[in-house]
Amino acid sequence: MGAEGQNYALFVDPDIPADCRNLLPDGMVILADAEGGEEPAPAPGRSCLAALVSPMNAPGWRLRLRERGLADLPVIEVDPASPERASQNLFGLLSQRMLAAERELGEMRAASAMLRREGQSDKTRFRAIESFLYALGEPQIARILSWEPTGVIGHMTRDTVLLQRLPIDAVSITAVDLWLPDLPRNRDLGLTVAVIDANGETLEMTEAYGGQETRSGWVRYLLDAPLPGDPRNCSLMLRYTGAARLAVGMGPRVPDPRFAAKGDGFDNDMVLALRVWKAVAGASLPDEPLVLHSPLGDGRHARFLSAGELPEPELFAKPASATDYVTADYWENEDAIMVHPSRSGPVCAVLRDVALPRLSHITAVVTVGHPQAPNLNLAVGVAPAGLVGRDGFWQGRIGPWVHGLPALGWAQAHCVPSEPIRDRADIFLAASLAHDGPNDLSWALFRGLRVVTGAPLDEAEE
Amino acid sequence: MTPARAWHVTVIIPVKGHPVLIDDAIASVERELEAGVIRRLIVVEDGCAHDETRRALASWQALLGVSMMVLHTENGGLSRARNRGIAAALELDPDLDAIFLLDADNMLAEGAGARMGHLLSGWKEADWFYPEFDFFGQNGQYITEPKFDLLLAAEANPCDAGSLIRRRVLDAGVRFDEEMRQGYEDWDFWLQAARLGFQGRSARQPLLHYRKRPVSMLSRSHAQDDELRRYLHRKHDWLYRLPKLVALEAERFPRFALIEGEARKVTLCVDPLEPRGSDWRALERMIMAHLADPHANHAPVYLVFLREGVAEHLTSMRLIHAMLWTCERRVERSGRDMELFFLDHSDDGSLSLVTDGGNPERPADAICLSISALERMVRDPDEDWLRRLDSLPLPCETESWSIRCPHWLPESGGSTSAAEIMRAALLSLARSPWRGALTQEWNWRAPGGAIRRERVVQIPRGAVEGGIAMPLLKHDDVRDIGIVLPIFSFGGVEKVAANIARELRAEGYRLHLFVISDRPVHAEPWALEPFSTVNWLPDADALDWSGEEYLGTAEPAWGEGMQAPDLMGLLASMDAVINAHSAALHKVADGLRRRGVLMIDHEHLVEQSTYGRGYGPPHLALAYEQAYDLFLTCSETLRLWMHGNGIPAEKLIAVPNAPGYPMSPAEQRCITGFRGNPHGRRAPLRVLFLGRFDRQKGIRRLCTIYNVLAERLPQIDLTIAGRAVVEDQGQQLSWPPQVRFLGPVLGPEALTRLLTQTDILVLPSYFEGLPLSVLEAQRCGVVVLAAEAGALHEAIDEGRTGFIVPQDECERHIIDRILALDRDRDLLAEISARTAGHSRTWRDATATLRGWLQERLPLSPPVAARQPRSLHLT
């Protein structure tokens, strides 16, 4: 905004003799109260310097100036008998203003210099901190929110939108991972993921394709840059335009309706399974994240199998010394397979003869189902169907254990087959106690399995 | 409508002090001018002591040109400066759409200008938009309510002054209160706007950066919080009235969840007669959502688990309000997690409330559990303990209370007990599928001054000094009148109260009975019929008479701690309260009156001590003259006495007593005919005493009279009906053998039958008011012989409608008169015929009172008197 409208004003009492008024610059004089004149008053763009008034009118002028929003405006009395006094006062006033302005200008220069000095000091310190962070391994992002998959799968169909409110501040969000367990190997998926902030801005994210999705089901979406600005609310929006149904992993149930994922076909009380990452101190992630690259079109197929789609579990192995309660069972109401470990050691259940052609990866969505349960270890394993006998060495086919999962905790256990699976496989679900203690309420629940195979399961079933 | 032109917002900055920080504020506005929504800045320099401020403004004026206008005023306070700025903005820009008030030490957020345009376009119905509380300096982000809620706004200011305000709010005349120079003027501004029906909503996006410092005008305001709140309460008494706040509470924040029976049927309510249906699953979700984010999600604060049928029975007995109020009070005042309730059968037909029942080994009919106790049980559940919750006694520290009422036949172990229902509910919550939500934060903002939803129940209490608010919803077409008594037990005061209640109900008022003591209610069914609710304040010390004396009459010591506020909470929803001899109520009468309740005192009787000194309720009432709008008396005589003792004549209305129970015109005609045809002229006289056995009634005199009559007229029929209430003197006296003791005669039919079989009623009392028994006897043609006392002369025209004898030698005078009437049966018949079938009606008696009430509590016509639900008491 320029100063085009700016003008200085001197309010002049019409009772001042004309020869005195004529000494004043035309553009600045506002003849107040005379016919055709105006009331002394502030106006946009007008900077009032003083009022020049007849001595006999001075008290009335002071009162009016106060009432009209010009309190403290200097009033200079112009005595026709000694006009030089008024001239001296006016010049004195202007000199004072100029002196004050110049002094302030000087102070501003001093302040600018001081702020630059402080800025340089901050930069130096920040550089030292940055060096330290590099030494620490260059941390760039931190997980700020994590809702683990619970085995419930929602499905998006063509031209639908899903909204997930996030209970976090939007600033510095840089990446979001979604669990899309059935994701086909197709970069033209048709899924747009965006962050919508409280200002109504929609910030589209880019899929960080790196082959990871067929390994664990997690797919990362990145923003071009961490979200700047003031702290504010935000939501995640998924817009799907693909042809096939898209399986979206759901997270825990939430009582607060504001946070349940909302969209066509999503009228339940669950959040999306997701992980949100924030940039550390504004760092940006590279477009291609630090993940393993794998060639496109390798013919892999991913599929999530709920517990109900799998064969009935059988108790496969338990410690010889176990005298406490152990079991392996399918709970229909929970749609989960429960493996109850022994205090004496791990208990293993088997799901026999499942068609898993050219299986390359299996992931189990696991939870500790009872609020009073002790911490549990859980694992999933796989072997060609019938290869492992009842007394066989099943531990060798088990993937890494999820250790010490607390009551009501959620996690995923993974396994890469140690022998090639050609067609059919036995799946092992194992649980043990994390600490020595009674095994009461040790509800190790396997909610479902995500499998990556070399052929579509539907074909295998046919 | 979005204007065809761009929005025009003017930012107004009042400045006093902050000659340097004003630069940041103005610079933030300058930056936002580019978006084209903010088009003008008005700075009001409020007599700032710093010349530097004026120089800074001159510099900015030079930079901003016509986009800026500066007013220089004498210091008049923040409100005045803002108002000057508002006036200038309205005058300067006819196309102004909204203003934004920015303090001189705050800053607009980046992008605020464009966002203001979006807000104005996107939320047409919103009248003002308040920003999130985003602080710098003392950094912080605090929660704001998504929408302006009047109940929450009654407790705390939800909106910063730095808000975007549409022009229509200003055009309606809403301005800052220039009297408020210590702070909270913005709070007042929003309440003014809300009163006019304007609605605010959160901008939900950053508009403003608020500089928070340890010492500021706001922090100074907090230091004077009490004083400023008092001012707001006085100024906005349209809001700070209990019924208004309870109504607001009921709109969004149900106070109770009633969970009934094994199926856990759920109703949510403030007023149990206006319930909102729900189900257990929904309530479970509501509770878990509250526990997960208590600043955003409400759940009922009191969970009441009820055996099947208990709520229905309490409702039919009109006791459900009393039950819930007492539950709430006991939980709040005891600090215990839960309170047990028993609904017991009353053997004697009375209705009573019994406190302090301990933790007995019998299953409770209801259990009241606070949400805070529930939270402890659910957050870290001990399932073993929860599973044992149905054991007896309950495995926790608790207390119980009970209501005993007739016609309640508890099932013998058949239905599920309250503890079993609670146990199942708590286990369900402990295993809730939503429990995982409790381990996570759901709001990244800090609570700041936000109100946890379990605190909402306390907001209405603020109108009554923290007292527990009666869960009663009022309606525009209903006027509520409470009748307050210290006891309700067959007495004359009670009968008068019941008759007045009946007449007022017929007029269209809704009546409520309040008993301010822990005494049982003994009442005939007709006496409780007019009342829509029956309530207690069951404090034993409300009748202890050990407090200070006034003119020789002691008050109860009652009223300590939260007792008095609780009584105000119980009564402040009434439009009018009639105090029938409750001394405890006097102590809060002035408080209630100041809260807009019409206070009416009703006096009946000046009592006499053994030595003849007058004392009693009328004397205490004199002490509280200023606390009442009106005084009723049961007689003209007492009206004159009250006037003579200092009550202004304009505040006195006599409601002269009429017979204590109703009688149909047909019945009265029948009695008139019957008395016109008296039984045998020489049949033995039938003499009756009807009343309490105590000193006041002259029971020793009666004994003398009956002994002499038995000797002089051996055939005479002598009857006594009544019982000792306070003293037990009748048992120690020697009565002639032919005296019949009937005990209490209950019910109109029995009383009428007794009176129609009586010739003479004797009343040798030492002192009286205007006894109902006299009026009832006269209506049945019984000739009354009474010792001179109180206002008896208003009922008895000596020699024409009965006889009044002197107090001196009262026994001799009564005996002589009875012997004379025995001889002169014609005179007896003549007097009997003169009174039989004639009586004043309560309709007549209350005419002046009804007129007085109608002037002050106009009923919106036509209001049909609601038929009371029948209440069967024997």
Interface residues (C-beta under 8 A of the other chain):
Chain A: M1 G2 A3 E4 G5 Q6 P42 A43 P44 G45 R46 S47 R66 G69 L70 A71 D72 L73 R97 A100 A101 E104 P167 I168 D169 D197 A198 N199 G200 G229 D230 P231 R232 N233 P252 R253 V254 P255 D256 P257 R258 F259 D269 P371 Q372 L408
Chain B: E30 L33 R40 V44 G47 D51 E52 R54 R55 A58 S59 Q61 A62 L63 L64 G65 V66 S67 M68 M69 V70 L71 H72 T73 E74 R84 A88 L92 A109 E110 G111 R115 H118 E132 D134 Q141 R204 Q205 P206 H209 E284 R285 M286 I287 M288 A289 A292 D293 A296 N297 P381 E383 A430 R431 S432 P433 W434 R435 G436 A437 T439 Q440 E441 W442 N443 W444 R445
